[in-house]
Amino acid sequence: FNNITLIRYNSNETEQERFVVPIDYATKELYVMRIQGDPNLDKKVMMTLPRMSYEMTGLDYDASRKQNTNFKTFTKTSVGVKSQYNPVPYNFDFSLYIYVRNIEDGTQIIEHILPFFTPDYTIKLNLIPEMGIVREIPIILNNTSSDIMYEGDKNSETRMIIWTLNFTVKGFIF
């Protein structure tokens, strides 16, 4: 999800600014605490919005993809023969958090992500290069939600919109 470009427009539909939305590995609570610590983002050390973060939220054994773990894959190398037992299937759950101040920024970022997941996006990974073990790994978009949080009185412009996208990666542990 890196290199997502956000474009802001003037009222006459001309481009005002264009920038890449930063992404970091961090929990949702960490960013919410940072934003609430300085709602106007006036401090020089604070972060700017929009931004994204992600975290691994779960790890579950997937019995439906189980193979006999006593079988081995063998590969001949210049040093001899290498072997690897069949992998154990696990589902890795991840959440992607998108933090924005206005609806337009949030929907524009979502529009960069959602079209790739129908409901999954499959990538081919070279899991063990020295043995030539290559697998197609599906990444499934489970759900999306948005949460609009207002701070202060009704005249305050401070608000935070957090989009949460939950994914499952159907991976393996060797």
N, C-alpha and C positions, 0 to 999 in steps of 0.2 A: 504493500500500500504506500510505498514511498514514491515520490515524484508525482503526487496528485497536485495539479495546478488549479488554483482558485482565481477566478477573474471577477473583479468588481467593476460595475458599470455606473456611469453618471446617469442623471435623469433623462438625458437626451440619447441614451443607449450607446454612447461611446465608451470605450474602455478607460477606466480610471486607474486601475492597478492590477498587476498580475504577480502571484507569488506561489511558491511551493509550500504546501502544508507540512510542517515538521511532524515526525512520528518518533516516539520513544517507547521503551519497555518500562511501564510503570502501572501501578494500580489506579483505579478510578478515584479512590479516596485521596490519594496523594495529590492529584491535580485539583480536586474539589477543595481541599484544604488550602492549597496555594492560591486559588482564585478567590476564595472567601476571605483569605487573609488580607487582600487588597482588592476589593471589588472593582475599583476604577482602573486597576493595573497601572498606577502612577509610579510605583517604585521601580527603579532602574533594574533591580535584580529579578523582578517578577517576569512571568512569561507573557507572551502575547497570544491572543486568540485570532483565528482558529488554530487548533493543534489536535493531534491524535495520540493515543497511547494504546497499548495492548498488553494483555497478560494471559498466562496459561491458568485456566480456572478449574481444570479437572483432568483426570487420567483414569480411564476405565478399560478393563480387559474386555475384548470383543470375542465371545465364544462362537459367534456365527461365522467368523473367518478363520477359525482354528484349523491348523494343519498338523500333521503328525510331527512333533518336535524332535523325534529321534532320527528323522531323515536328514541327510547331509547333502550339500552341494559341493562338488569337487572342482578345482581348477588347477591346471598344470602351469607352473611358473618356472622361471630359470633356476630357482633354488630347489625346486621339488614340487610336491603337490600340497595345495592348501585346501582346507575344508571348513565349512560353516554349517551349523545346524539351521533348520528352518526357523524363521523368525516367529516371535509371539505377537499376535495382533492386538493393538491397543488403540483406543480412541482418545485423542488429545483434544480437549475442549479449550478454546481460546475466545476471549472477548476483545473486540476493538471498540474503543471509546472515541467519539468525535466531540470536541468541545468547541462551541461557537457562541457568539453573542446574538446573531440574528438568524432567522429562518432561512433566508436566501443562501447564506454561506453553507449551512447544514445540508440543505437539499442539493446544492451543487456538488458537494463532496460525495454524498450518497449516490448521485447520478454517475459518478466515476466508478463506483464499486459494484452496485447491484447488477448491471447488465452481464457481468462475467459469471454470475452464479445462477444456474437454471435447474435445480437449486444447488448444483455442485460445480466445482471447477477442478479439473483433473490435471495434475502436473506429473511429468516423468522425472524421477530422481535416480541418480546413480548412487545408490545407497552404500555399496562397498565396491569402489572403483577397481581395486586390485583383484577382485574376483569376478568382475563384470556383472554384479547383481544390480539390475535396474528394475524398478517397479513404478507402476502408475499409482499415484496417491490422490484420492479424491479429497477435496476440501468442501465441506457442505455448509451452506449458510442455513442455520437453524431458524433464526428469527431476528427481527430488528425492532427497536423501540426508541422512543424519544421521551425526554423528561425536561420540562421547562421549569426552572427554578427562579423565582423572583425574590429579591432581597430588598428590604427597606419599605418605605411607604409607597402609595400608589403613584406618586409623581416621580419616583426614582426610575432612572433608565437602566439600573444595574440588573441584568438578568443573565442567566447562563442556560444554554440549551445543550443537553448531552444526548447524543445518539449512541445507542449500544447495539452492536452487531455481534451475535454469538455464532461461532463456527465450530465444526468438528472436523479434525484431520484424522483420516483413517490410516494410521501409520503402523509401524512395527518396531519392536525392540529385538535386537539380535543378541 
